Amino acid sequence: MTALLYLLSGVLFILGLRGLGSPRTARRGNQIAAVGMLVASVVTLVYVFDQARQSDALSVLWWVIILGALIGGAIGAVLALKVQMTSMPELVAAFNGFGGGASALVAFAAIVATGTIVGTDVQYATETEVTVALSIAIGVVTLSGSFVAYGKLKGIITGKPVALPGGPYFNLMLVILMTAASVWAIAFNEPMGYWILAAIAVVLGITGVIPIGGADMPVVISLLNSLSGVAASMAGFVIGNQGLIIAGALVGAAGFILTVQMSEAMNRSIANVLFAGFGTEGAAPIDAGDKPVNSATPEDVAISLAYAQKVIVVPGYGLAVAQAQHAVRELATALEERDVVVEYAIHPVAGRMPGHMNVLLAEADVPYDVLLDLDQSNPKFPHTDVTLVVGANDVVNPSARDDSGSAIYGMPILEVDLAATTVVIKRSLSPGFAGIDNPLFYLPSTMMLFSDAKAALENIHAALIEL
């Protein structure tokens, strides 16, 4: 029954992942996966209780388990209720780190059970010792790397790439040292090797993530999510728990697929993201020089929108920072009352986390059927009267399509410049993560509204009502 119920939880995980593939079914998918985790947790506790009942040598501190569940559940509930959607990427990064750390602790518990630590004669098969080493290495790297990513997203650590002495070769040396420590621990049954392995893994997690620019954090978060799953799966092999093996493998596979998709959306390889030091978040504003910029007022934009038949909104991280999702929804509602068709074009890497823009707009009750992906959006821009770009930059940069010498050449973009009129709401002419100028800002068909996203949308809405 234990094996069958673990299999049932695995099926629920798969159905949950399937649901997460679409904003329309994501809520239900999350609930299904949560039920799967509840089933796996209850089965594990019942199994442990049964083993303890049959063996006088096995004691279980149930109060510790209950207390841990209550504390963890309370923290999770508070975070779910209090954390803003703009801070969700940081929260996910922290969750990834805790997941990796938990897997490493499971492996350390297995080390404590060996004879060198407590004087017993417990010995593990070589394959189990290998999974112990992998669980510690991957789990600890995920733990420290995730909290560096958290710091970059939170602004505690600079979002710019930080060059380290030796670059990737320093990290390669750490990997070699970790391998040597693992071999020492496994070949000579020496638990101290695992502790050295963990210490080096902490450093590798930090030095592996800190050179990566803050704007590449969506890819990094996806990769760390995948690693947390792999670490969990390895921990499952250590303790012989089929449910943990299945859950970890699913998270690892899903996270890696998402990482590859995110990299492809930026026309870059995973190696380029991890080792190129690409990204200059916080770069100085671009000097437009003699380039003409069509500055607009909220009243100018309101007039353009009022006489449009079709409008496409392009949200970016600026919308999330300004908490402007409700303001853009209210503006869209006012336009729809004037029989204007309003849709939303969402780039795969918009925001700081996969699906970030979808979640923000869903929070503002934007209908799922008007959320368009890249392939759905681009054919519509030439037939659109106004595109309203709110806080996006590189994902709408025509250089990626037209300039073979550009740093982002080949990156799939939303071709907003093909619309009759493009309105860009932005605080300044500052560059995006690529640190390059955006020719879109200087096109004759582009209107630049320099303002905070929320304030700009509210002012446009007020001007529209007065027309």
N, C-alpha and C positions, 0 to 999 in steps of 0.2 A: 504493500500500500504506500509506503514511503516513496519508493521509486516511481510509482504511478502518479502520485500527487506532485512530485517534483516535475514529472513530464507535463502534467496539467499546467503547472505554473509556467513552464517553458512555452507552452502553446499560448497562454495568455500574454506572455511577454511579446511573442511574435505578432499576435493580433494587435497589441498595443502599439508596437512599432509601425505596423501597417497603418493604423489610424493617424499616427503622427506625421504621415506623409502628406497630409492636406490640412490647411487651416480649418476647413469645414468639419473634419472628423477628429481634430487634434485633442479636443477636450475629452471626447469619449475614449480615444486611444490611451490618454493618460490615466483615466479611471480604470480601464481594463488592466493596464500594466500594474497599477497600484494593487488591484485585487490579486494579481499574480504574485506580487511580492508578499502580500499578507498570507496567502496560502503557503508559500515557501517558508516564511518565518514561523508560522504556527506548526507546520509539519516538523521543522527542525527542533522546536522546543518540545514537542510531544515525543520525538525520537530520543532526545537527550534525557527527558524524564523517564522514559521506558528503560534506557540503558542504566540510569542511576538506580532504578528500582530493582533491576536484576543483578546489580553488582554492588557489593558492600564497599569495594575499593574506590568507587566513583562517587564523589560528593559534588553537589551543585549548589552554589550560593544563589538561590532564587531571588533573594531580595536585591542582589546586585543587578540581575537581569531586569527585574521589574523597575527598579530605580532608573537604570539606563534607558529603558523604553520610555518611561514617563518624561525624563529630562530631554531626551532626543526628540520625542514627539512634541513637547512644548516648544522647544527651540524651532523646530520645523514649522509649526503652526504660526508662531510669531513672525518668522521671516516671510512666510507666504502671504501674510496679511499686511505686513508693514513695508516690505521692500518695494520701491517703485519700479515700474517696468524699465526705466532708463538704467537702473542699477542691476537688472537681471543678468547681464553678462558677467559682472563681478561675482554675483551669487553662484552662478553656474561654475565659474572658475574655482570658487571656494569648495563647492560640492565635489568637484573632480578631485581636488586635493585631499579632502577628507576620505573620499572613496579609496584613493591610492594608499593613504595612511592606514586605513582600516585593514586593507589586504596585507600590508607589511606587518601589522601587529599580529595577524593570524599566523603568519610565517614565524615571527619571533616567538609566539607561544609554542610552536613546534620545536624551536631551538631550546627553549627552557626545559622541555621534556626530555632532552638528551642527557646522557650520563655525566658529561663534563660539568653541567650546571648544578644538577641536584643529586648526583650520585646514584642514579638508577641505571639500568642496563638497556634502556630504550635505544634501538638502532633503526634507521630508516633505510629503505632501498635507495640505490643510487638515483633512480628516476625521481623519487620523492625529494631527495636532497637538491636535485637540479631545479625542481619547481619551487622549493623553498628559496633558493638563490634568486630565481627569476621574479618571484613575488616580492621579495625585499627590494631588488634592484629597480624594477619597474614601478612598484608602489611608492618608494621613497623619492624617486625622480619625479613622479607625478605630483607628490605632495609638495615638494619645494618649488618645482616649476610652476605649479598652479597658483601658488601664492605670490610668485613674482608676476605672473600674468594678472592676478588680482590687483597687485600694487600698481601696475601700469594702467589698467583700466580705471582705477580709482584716482589716479593722479598722485599717489604716494611716491611712485617711482617714475622717472621721466619716460615719456612715451617714445622718445627718440632711440634709435639703435645705439647700444653702448658697445664700443669696440673693446675687445679683451686682448691682452697680450697672447700672441700665438693663434688667435682666432679659432677656427674649427680644429686645428691641430692640438690645441690644449684640451679640448673636449675629447678628442680621439685618445689622447694620453690617459684621460680619466677612465674611458671605456676599457682600455687595456688593463689599467690597474684594478678595475672592478672585476674583470675576467680572471685576473691572477688571484684576487682574494677569494673568488668563488671556487676556483680550482683547488686552492689551499684548503678551504673549508670542506669541500666534498671529498677530495682524495685522501686527506689525513684526518677526516672526522673531527675537525677543529672548529668549534662554534665561534671562536674569536674572529675567524675569517669573515663570518656573516656580519659581525658588528663593524668591521673595517669596511666591508662592502657597503653597508648602510651609510657610513660617514662619507664615503666618496660619492655615493648617489645623491646625497643632499647637495653637495657642491655642483655635481653635474646638472641637477635640475635648475639651479640658479644660473650657472654659466651657459646653459643651453637655451634659456628663454630670454635672459636680459639683453642679448645682442639684437633681438628681434624688435622691429618697430611696432608701436602701439596699434597702428592701423592694420597690422597683420594678425592681431589677436584673435579675430574670428577663426582663422585657420588653426592657430595654436590651441585655442580652446577645444576645437573639434578633435585635434590630435591627442591632447591630454585626456579628453573624455574617452577616446579609444584606448589609451594606455591604462586608464583606471579600470576599464573592463578586462583587459588582458591580465592585469595584476590580480583582479578578483578571480578570474578563471584559474590562474596558477594557484591561488590560495585554496580554491575548491579541490584541486588535485592533492594539495598538501594534506587536507583533512578528509578527503574522500567524500565530498559533498556534491552530489550530482546537480542539485539546484543551483549552487554557486558557480559550477562549471558552465552550465547552460546560460545563466544570466550574464556572466562575465564575457563569454564568447559572443553573445548577441550584441552587447554594448561595444565590445572591441571591434566587431565587424561593421556595425552600423556607424560608429564614430569614424572609422577609417574611410568608409565609402563617402561620408559627408566631407571629410578632409580633402579627399581627391576632388570631389565636385566643387568645393570652395576654391581650390587651387586652380582648377580649370576655368572657373568663372573669372579669375584674374589673369588668365593666360600665363600662369607660372607653374613651375614644378614645386613639389613639397620641399625638395632640397634647396631651391632658390629662396623660398620663404624662410627656411631654418638657418641658412648659412650666408645669404647675400647681404644681410643688414639693411634691407630695403624699408624705407618709411621714414619720413621727416616730419612727424606730427609736431605742430607748434612752430613751424617755420615762419619766417617773417613774411608780411604781406608783399605781394607782387607789386612792383611799380609799373603801372600801365603806361607811363610815358606819354607819347602822343597818340596812343590808341584811343579811339572814340568809345565812350561808354554811355549808353542810353539810360541815364538815371531816371527812375520813375517814382511817382507818389502812389500811395494806396488808392487815390481817386483814379489815377491813370489805369491802374491794373483793374479796378472795379469796372471801368467802362469797357475794357477789352473783354473781360469775362462775361459781362452782361449781354454783349452782342455776339457771343460765341454760340455755336450749336453743339460743339463737342470739346470737352476739356479733359486733359489727362494730368493727374497730380503725380509728381515724382518725389517721394519722401526720402530723406537722408538722415544722417545722424544728427544734423542740426535740428530737425523736427523733434527727435527724441530728447535732446538736451533741453530744449525749450518747453518740453511737455505740451507740444502744440497739437497733439492728435485730436483732441476734442474741438479745438478751434478750426482745424481743417475740415472736420466732419460737419460742423455748423455752417461753414462757408459752402461746402458741397451741397448741403440740404437747401440752402437759399438759392443756389444755382438750379438745382433740380426743380424747385418750385417755379422757376422761369423756363422750364422745359429744356434745360441744358443737360446733355448727357455727360456725366462725370464718371471717370474710371481712374484707377491707380496703377501705376507701373512700378514694380518692385524689382530692383536688381538683386541677384543672389548674394552679393556681399555688402548690401546696404546695411548700415548700422554696425554694431560691434559683435554680433552673434548671428548665426544662421536663423532666419525666421524672425529676427527682432522687429522689423517693420510690420510684418504680418500681425504679430502679437499686439503691437501698439495700436494699430488701426482696428483690430478686433475689439480691443478694450474700449474704443470709441464707437462701437456698434456699426462699423463700416461693413456692409454686406460682403460675404465671401466672393460672390460671383462678379464683383467689380474689381477684385484684386488680380492683376495680370502679371505673369512672369515675363522674362526677357523676350522669349520667342513670341509670346502673344502680343507684346506691346509694340515692338519695332515696326511691324507691318501697318500699324494704325497711326503712327506719328505723321506720315505725309497727308493723312486725311483729317488731321486734328487742327482746330482753330487756335487753341492756346494750350501749351504745356506749362504747368506751374511747378517749378523745381523748388523744393523746400529743404534747404540744408544739404543737398547733394553736390558733389564736385567731380571727382575723377570718374565716377561711373557714368557721367554725361559729357565727358571730355572728347570732342571730335578728333583730337590728336591720336587717340588710340586707333582710330579708323583711317586717318588721312596722312599722318606723319610717320614715315618708317623709321625716323631717327628718334622718336619719342621713347621715353623710358617705359611707357605703358602701351606701346604699339602692339596691336593684336589682341588686347584685352577686350572682351565683349562689352559693349556699352549700350545704354539706352539712347537711341538716336533722336533726342529731343529737338535738335537743331533742324530737323526736317519738317517740323510743324510750322504753320503760318506765323505764329508768334510764340516766343518763349519768354516766360517771366521767371527770373531767378531771385529768390529771397535768400539773402546772405548778409552777414554782418559786414564783410569787407571783401576785397579781392584776394584774400589769403589763399594759398594753395591747399590742395588736399594732401593725402599721405605721400603721394609721389613727389611733392615739392616742385611741381611744374605749373606753368601758367595754363589757363584754360581759354582757348580761342572762342569758346561759346560766349564768353562775357562781352566780346567786342563785335559780335555779328549785328548787322543792321536790324535783324528781326528779334533781337534779344532786349528785354527790358530788365534793368537791374534795380531791385528794391532793397536798399541797404538797411537792414533792421533785424532785430530779434524775431525769430520765426513766429512765435505766438502773438507778439504785439502786431506784427505786420498782417497776419491773417485776420486778427480781430478788427484792425483798422480797415482792411479791404471789405470785410463783412459789413461794417457800419456804413462805409461809402456806398456799397451795393444797395443797401436798404433805402438809402436816400435818393437813388436814381429813379 
